[in-house]
Amino acid sequence: MMDEKYISADELAIQLSVTGPTIRKWVSDGTLPSTAYLKIGSIYRFKLSDVVESLSPQQLELDLNGETK
């Protein structure tokens, strides 16, 4: 089994079809648990499978439709 690599916030936003500010909002408001990403200095790296697992289908749907909580 191949280890999954960590990706940048911009790459994560593209993968999830959301914006960079949405990713930053999810980090700051705790939607994404700290176990779903690494923070080194001011750099964040995300593990896609952990991020998707931590988001409910409703959260993804709301954000994909441009609505916020």
MARROPA-754243 format. One record per atom (N, C-alpha, C): atom name; residue number from 1; x, y, z; chain; residue in three letters. Coordinates in steps of 0.02 Angstrom, whole numbers. Example, Ala and Ser with C-alpha at 12.3 -4.5 7.8 and 13.67 -1.06 7.14 Angstrom:
BEGIN
N:1:660:-284:390:A:ALA
CA:1:615:-225:390:A:ALA
C:1:660:-165:390:A:ALA
N:2:642:-112:354:A:SER
CA:2:684:-53:357:A:SER
C:2:645:2:394:A:SER
//
This chain:
BEGIN
N:1:43:-59:0:A:MET
CA:1:0:0:0:A:MET
C:1:45:62:0:A:MET
N:2:29:109:-43:A:MET
CA:2:70:168:-49:A:MET
C:2:48:222:1:A:MET
N:3:97:255:31:A:ASP
CA:3:81:308:78:A:ASP
C:3:53:367:41:A:ASP
N:4:1:396:69:A:GLU
CA:4:-30:455:39:A:GLU
C:4:12:516:56:A:GLU
N:5:24:558:7:A:LYS
CA:5:63:618:19:A:LYS
C:5:18:674:45:A:LYS
N:6:50:722:77:A:TYR
CA:6:15:781:101:A:TYR
C:6:16:833:45:A:TYR
N:7:-39:870:39:A:ILE
CA:7:-46:920:-14:A:ILE
C:7:-57:989:15:A:ILE
N:8:-44:1040:-26:A:SER
CA:8:-53:1109:-3:A:SER
C:8:-127:1127:1:A:SER
N:9:-142:1183:32:A:ALA
CA:9:-210:1207:38:A:ALA
C:9:-239:1221:-32:A:ALA
N:10:-198:1248:-76:A:ASP
CA:10:-222:1262:-145:A:ASP
C:10:-239:1197:-181:A:ASP
N:11:-197:1147:-174:A:GLU
CA:11:-211:1082:-205:A:GLU
C:11:-273:1051:-175:A:GLU
N:12:-281:1057:-110:A:LEU
CA:12:-341:1031:-77:A:LEU
C:12:-403:1066:-102:A:LEU
N:13:-400:1131:-108:A:ALA
CA:13:-458:1169:-133:A:ALA
C:13:-478:1145:-203:A:ALA
N:14:-429:1133:-245:A:ILE
CA:14:-443:1109:-313:A:ILE
C:14:-476:1040:-310:A:ILE
N:15:-448:995:-269:A:GLN
CA:15:-474:927:-262:A:GLN
C:15:-547:927:-238:A:GLN
N:16:-564:974:-194:A:LEU
CA:16:-631:977:-165:A:LEU
C:16:-677:1026:-200:A:LEU
N:17:-652:1060:-251:A:SER
CA:17:-691:1109:-289:A:SER
C:17:-717:1165:-244:A:SER
N:18:-675:1188:-199:A:VAL
CA:18:-690:1245:-156:A:VAL
C:18:-635:1296:-164:A:VAL
N:19:-640:1352:-129:A:THR
CA:19:-589:1404:-134:A:THR
C:19:-538:1397:-77:A:THR
N:20:-481:1430:-86:A:GLY
CA:20:-431:1433:-34:A:GLY
C:20:-458:1462:31:A:GLY
N:21:-497:1517:27:A:PRO
CA:21:-526:1544:88:A:PRO
C:21:-572:1494:124:A:PRO
N:22:-606:1451:88:A:THR
CA:22:-647:1400:120:A:THR
C:22:-604:1352:160:A:THR
N:23:-547:1332:132:A:ILE
CA:23:-502:1287:168:A:ILE
C:23:-477:1322:232:A:ILE
N:24:-457:1385:225:A:ARG
CA:24:-432:1422:284:A:ARG
C:24:-487:1430:337:A:ARG
N:25:-549:1440:315:A:LYS
CA:25:-605:1445:362:A:LYS
C:25:-615:1379:398:A:LYS
N:26:-612:1324:362:A:TRP
CA:26:-621:1259:393:A:TRP
C:26:-567:1245:445:A:TRP
N:27:-506:1268:432:A:VAL
CA:27:-452:1260:481:A:VAL
C:27:-465:1304:542:A:VAL
N:28:-481:1367:530:A:SER
CA:28:-488:1414:586:A:SER
C:28:-549:1401:629:A:SER
N:29:-604:1376:599:A:ASP
CA:29:-664:1364:640:A:ASP
C:29:-668:1293:667:A:ASP
N:30:-616:1252:653:A:GLY
CA:30:-614:1185:680:A:GLY
C:30:-652:1133:641:A:GLY
N:31:-679:1152:583:A:THR
CA:31:-714:1102:541:A:THR
C:31:-666:1046:522:A:THR
N:32:-604:1064:508:A:LEU
CA:32:-552:1014:496:A:LEU
C:32:-513:1003:560:A:LEU
N:33:-515:943:587:A:PRO
CA:33:-477:930:648:A:PRO
C:33:-402:933:635:A:PRO
N:34:-364:948:686:A:SER
CA:34:-291:954:678:A:SER
C:34:-258:889:655:A:SER
N:35:-294:834:661:A:THR
CA:35:-266:770:638:A:THR
C:35:-269:763:562:A:THR
N:36:-304:808:528:A:ALA
CA:36:-311:805:455:A:ALA
C:36:-257:845:418:A:ALA
N:37:-216:881:456:A:TYR
CA:37:-164:921:424:A:TYR
C:37:-102:927:468:A:TYR
N:38:-48:948:436:A:LEU
CA:38:14:964:471:A:LEU
C:38:25:1039:464:A:LEU
N:39:49:1071:516:A:LYS
CA:39:67:1142:513:A:LYS
C:39:140:1148:532:A:LYS
N:40:179:1174:484:A:ILE
CA:40:251:1184:496:A:ILE
C:40:263:1258:485:A:ILE
N:41:275:1294:539:A:GLY
CA:41:280:1367:534:A:GLY
C:41:213:1394:513:A:GLY
N:42:212:1429:457:A:SER
CA:42:148:1455:431:A:SER
C:42:123:1415:372:A:SER
N:43:153:1357:359:A:ILE
CA:43:135:1315:303:A:ILE
C:43:91:1258:326:A:ILE
N:44:36:1247:290:A:TYR
CA:44:-10:1192:304:A:TYR
C:44:-5:1141:249:A:TYR
N:45:-7:1077:268:A:ARG
CA:45:-11:1022:220:A:ARG
C:45:-66:975:243:A:ARG
N:46:-107:953:196:A:PHE
CA:46:-167:915:211:A:PHE
C:46:-163:845:182:A:PHE
N:47:-191:798:218:A:LYS
CA:47:-197:729:194:A:LYS
C:47:-269:722:169:A:LYS
N:48:-277:717:103:A:LEU
CA:48:-343:719:72:A:LEU
C:48:-392:669:102:A:LEU
N:49:-370:607:113:A:SER
CA:49:-416:557:140:A:SER
C:49:-441:576:210:A:SER
N:50:-398:604:251:A:ASP
CA:50:-418:625:318:A:ASP
C:50:-465:685:316:A:ASP
N:51:-454:730:269:A:VAL
CA:51:-497:788:262:A:VAL
C:51:-567:766:241:A:VAL
N:52:-570:724:189:A:VAL
CA:52:-635:701:164:A:VAL
C:52:-672:662:218:A:VAL
N:53:-636:622:255:A:GLU
CA:53:-666:583:309:A:GLU
C:53:-695:628:364:A:GLU
N:54:-663:685:375:A:SER
CA:54:-685:729:429:A:SER
C:54:-743:774:409:A:SER
N:55:-755:781:345:A:LEU
CA:55:-810:823:321:A:LEU
C:55:-872:782:308:A:LEU
N:56:-928:808:331:A:SER
CA:56:-991:774:316:A:SER
C:56:-1013:790:245:A:SER
N:57:-1053:748:215:A:PRO
CA:57:-1078:764:148:A:PRO
C:57:-1115:831:146:A:PRO
N:58:-1149:847:201:A:GLN
CA:58:-1185:910:205:A:GLN
C:58:-1137:970:204:A:GLN
N:59:-1080:964:238:A:GLN
CA:59:-1031:1018:238:A:GLN
C:59:-1003:1029:169:A:GLN
N:60:-986:974:136:A:LEU
CA:60:-960:980:68:A:LEU
C:60:-1012:1010:22:A:LEU
N:61:-1074:988:27:A:GLU
CA:61:-1127:1013:-16:A:GLU
C:61:-1139:1087:-5:A:GLU
N:62:-1142:1108:58:A:LEU
CA:62:-1153:1179:73:A:LEU
C:62:-1097:1222:44:A:LEU
N:63:-1036:1201:54:A:ASP
CA:63:-980:1241:30:A:ASP
C:63:-974:1238:-46:A:ASP
N:64:-992:1183:-76:A:LEU
CA:64:-990:1178:-149:A:LEU
C:64:-1042:1224:-181:A:LEU
N:65:-1096:1235:-144:A:ASN
CA:65:-1149:1279:-169:A:ASN
C:65:-1136:1352:-152:A:ASN
N:66:-1080:1366:-121:A:GLY
CA:66:-1061:1435:-105:A:GLY
C:66:-1093:1463:-43:A:GLY
N:67:-1126:1421:-5:A:GLU
CA:67:-1157:1444:57:A:GLU
C:67:-1108:1433:114:A:GLU
N:68:-1118:1472:166:A:THR
CA:68:-1076:1463:225:A:THR
C:68:-1119:1446:284:A:THR
N:69:-1086:1419:335:A:LYS
CA:69:-1123:1402:397:A:LYS
C:69:-1143:1465:433:A:LYS
//
